[in-house]
Amino acid sequence: KTRAGSQGVAGGEGGFGGGGHLARESVTNGGLTMSDDGTLMAFAQIAATFVGFAALVSVLNRESLGESTALTLYRLRVVVLASLVTIFGALTPVVLARYQLPEAMVLRTSGILVLAINMLAIITNLRWTIRVDHSSQHLANVVLSILAMFTVGPLLLIVLGFFPGYAAGFFSTFMAFALAQAAACFVLLLDTLIGREFRE
């Protein structure tokens, strides 16, 4: 009885640690082509770093915003929005996999949820864009629009069930472009805050 009990404790040892092993196994066996959920967590951490640095830079430069206040606030919001989408996308399959769902269901459900959040973020960004003067930001808008399209495409392929064998690759592609979008937004914020000082 003691031996059986110790085996039971060993089998359930670690609580979240044991669940993490199951999550990684669920995500990798036919699911996301990553060695473990550490890669997804890395995406989330990098995106969170963008938010932190954006807030810090904005605070340090708030006294010198001048006439670019509206554009700066817009860029800051976009950084936060893009980063939150990336974080949500990274954490969703990890959380779902902890419920030991089939890997195909993890990917399909993650695609649906992340696509919904991503589309909501795009619509929100469009509403913000209307209120800001982008007369000098045409190239930036084109780049962000292209990145937004590349974040939607892979998710649509997952949701619609096209090429199910490549669903893991599609989701990884989404994560890469989502992080690239957040990085681009952060660079544009830096340009809005401190870039003008070098141009003057």
N, C-alpha and C positions, 0 to 999 in steps of 0.2 A: 504493500500500500504506500509506504514511504517512497519507494522507488518510482511508482507510478505518479505520485504527487510531484516528485522532483522533476519528472519528465514533463508533466503538465506545466509547471512553472517555467521550465526551460523553453517549452514551445511557445509560451505566451510572454516570455521575458522581453522587457524593453517597451511594452505598450506601443507607443508610436513608432518605435524602432522596428518592431516586427511588422507593423502595418506598412512602414516605409519599404521594407523588403518586398512585401506583396505588391505594393504599388509599382515598384520598379519592375517586378517580374511581369505584371499585367501590361505595363506600358511597353516593355521591350519585346515580349514574345508576340511578334506579328503586329505590334503597335508602333509607337514612336521608335524610330531607329536611333536610340540613344542608349548609352551604357547604363544610365540610371537617371533618376529625376533631378540629379544635381545640375544637369545642363539646363533644364527648364528653370530651376531656381536661380541659376546664374543670369538668365535672361531677365528674370524679375528683379534681381539685385541691381543689375546695370540700369534698368529703367528707373528704379527707385533712386539711384544715384543722380540721374539727370534731374529728377524733381528736386532733390536736395540742393544740388549746385545751382539750379535755376532760381530757387528761392533765395539762396545766399547771395548770388550775384545781384539779384533785383534789390535786395535790402541794402547792399553796399553802394548801389548806384542810384538809389531813390532820390537823392538830392540833386542829381544832375540829369534827370530825365527830360526836363524842358518840354518842348513841343511834341516830343515823341511818346508822351505818356500813354495815349490811347493805343498806339501800335505796340508799345512795350507790354502793356497789360494783355493785349491780344496774344502776343507771342508767348508770354508766360502761361496763359491759359491753355494754349495749344500744346506746349511742352507737357504740362500736367495731364492733359487729356490723352495725348499719344502714349505717354508713359503708363497711365492707368490701364489703357487697352492692352499694352504689352504685358503688364503684370497679371491682368485678368486672364489673358491667353496662356501665360506660362503656368499659372496655378490651377486652372480648371481641369486639365487632364490628370494632374497629380492628385487632386482631391477625389475625382471620380474613380480613379484607379484604386484608391484605398477601400472602396466598397466592393472590390473584387469583381467588378463588372467585366464582361467579355471585352477584349481589346478593341474589337470593331465598334462596339457600343460606346466605349470611352471616346474614341476618335469622332464618331458621328455626333454624339451628344455635345462634345466639346466644340465641334465645328458649328453646330447650330447656335449654341450659347454665345460663342465668341463672335460669330457673324452678326448676331443681333446687337451685341454691344458695340461692335465696330461700326455698323451702319448708324446706330444712334450717335456715336461720336462724330461720324462724318457729317450727319445732318446738323448736329450742334455746331460744328466748326463752320459750316456754310452760313448758319445764322449769325455767328460772330463776324464772319468775313464781310457780310453786307454792311456792317456798322463801321468798318475801318477803311481808311484810304490806303489802297495798295498801289498807288500810281508808280512807285519806284520798286515794286516787289514782284514784277511780272515773272522773272526767272524763278524766283523762290516759289511762287504759286504753282508754276508748271511742274517743278520738281516734286513738290508735296502732292500734287494731284496724281502724278505718275505713281508715286509710292503708295498712295491710297488705293489706286486701282489694283496694284500688285498685292495688297493685303486682302482685298475682297475676292479676287480670282481663285486662289487656292482654297479658301473656305467654301466657296460655291461648289467647287468640284467635290469636296468632301460631303457637303450636305446633299447634293444631287446624286451622289453615289457613282460618279464617273471614275473609272479606273481605281476600284477599291484597293487594289494591291499597292497603289502608290499613295494611299491616304496619309500614311506616316510622313512621306516626303512632302506632301502638300502642306501638312500642318507645320513642319519644320520650315518650309519656305515662307509661310505666313509669319512665323516668329522672326525670321531673319529680316523680312521687309518691315515688320512692325517696329523692330528695334532700330532699323535704319531710319525709319520715319521719325521716331522719337529723337534720335541723334541729330537729324537734319533740323528739326524744330529747335533743339537746344542751340545749335550753331547759329541759327537765324536770330535767336534771342540774344546771344552774345554780340552778334553784329549790330543789332538794334541798340543794345546798351552801351557798348564800348567801341564798336567799329567806327562810329561817326567821329570819334576823337582822333583817329588816325587819318581820316579823310579830310579833316579840316586843316 
